[in-house]
Amino acid sequence: MTTWFSDYVEKVVDALGNDMLRSALEKVSTRFPRARLQLLKELPYYEYYRKRVRESRVWSLEHIDELIWMAKENIEKTGAVFHYANTGEEAVNYIANVLRDRGAKLIIKGKSMVTEEIFLNRALIERGFDVIETDFGEFLIQIRGEKPSHPVVPAVHLTIDEIAKTLTNFLNKEIAPEHHACVKAVREYLREKFFKADAGITGANAIAADTGTIVLVENEGNARFVSNAPPIHIVVTGVEKIYPTVEDAIIASMLIIPNAVGLKMPSYISLITGPSSTSDIELVSIRGAHGPRELHVVLLDNGRLKMLKSQDFKEALTCLKCGTCLNICPVYRELSGLVWGYIYSGGIGAIWTSFIYGLEKAAPLAFTCLQCGRCKTVCPMEIDIPEMILKLRRLLIESGYIPPPISNIAKNIEEYGNPYGVLEKKVE
């Protein structure tokens, strides 16, 4: 049995026997979809916004080169520094050099799937930096040594009992398995980190090319600290997050929370256009008033433009990373993104994985999809994930990545005339 398949099967079996995971994922598959359905009835403008965002994303991808240069020009006009990274390694090296040259040691982070994608935390820690996640879910999985199981709620696979145990072990004091107690413990631990940090790193939900504005969506308020308290703010995001205008970027960002967790609006939508500055003293513009003196925007390709050139898979770039396809998926409900995902989870994650990390990492994910089509019915961008999975499977089979059970069925049909490998009895 091939290693890529056998190792994955072991993880699947372990997940199916994990009662804690069952309990946690049951809440995801019931609460989020119900909240979303109920909320959409209360949002008369939703369909208009959804169609507008899809049109904007498709147009933006068709004009991506133009928008990248427009974003670069306008970001630099704000006094920020723009850096285009072709690969994850290039992005990591740039960020590490910026931090080292400024003598930074303590780095705080906001939730960012792109930094997970390029393994930024591990790379910075190996270089001697102290890196701390500040999103509650990301903080939990960091101290547990895990990866996100969902793009919006990264620790959704954990129950309150497991969270309390994790915090008790990490903080060396008893934390009760009670929601308020756990939040309070993390808040107290992180509070001083926000103000002692030498730099903050966030992702971006959108970038407006016309103004160079960064849009951040959150509920906790930690991203505002990360992007505002330290003297240096570094933004890392993919090229697909560029929109033509600020209005387009804001509307797109507003679609994420309703679809992800069924809330009308996030607690915070931050618009960041350049580093902090003041002109209150003789109208002389000085950077670094109450916020960062420096803003660096790292725009990442890392396989995205290759995906864009593919007629079969470019639609995947319109994904908002809202996770609603996972919330409704019967496979995700059983396995979570810890198993059914490399970094990006689910069916859409299989497509992204194939372009970023290669076919071998994507193979087990693609062959796990049930082809039920539920993801397509809820996707705000109407991405045909099932059809792309079929195309990816064909590509995998052509490249030799065939799960042994499927390969055995084909051999049995060829040799015995049936999928079971049973000799047919001759009728006398």
Secondary structure, DSSP 8 states (H G I E B T S, - for coil): --HHHHHHHHHHHHHHT-HHHHHHHHHHHHHHHHHHHHHHTT-TTHHHHHHHHHHHHHHHHHTHHHHHHHHHHHHHHTT-EEEEESSHHHHHHHHHHHHHHTT--EEEE---HHHHHTTHHHHHHHTT-EEEE-SHHHHHHHHHT---SSSSSTTTT--HHHHHHHHHHHHTS---S-HHHHHHHHHHHHHHHHHH-SEEEE--SEEETTTTEEEEEESSSHHHHHHHSSSEEEEEEEGGGEESSHHHHHHHHHTHHHHHH--SS-SEEEEE-SS-EE-TTTT--EE-SSS-SEEEEEEE-TTHHHHHT-TTTGGGGG-----HHHHT-HHHHHHHHHHSBSSSBHHHHHHHHHHHT-HHHHHHHHTT-----HHHHH-TT---HHHHHHHHHHHHHHTT---HHHHHHHHHHHHHSSTT--------
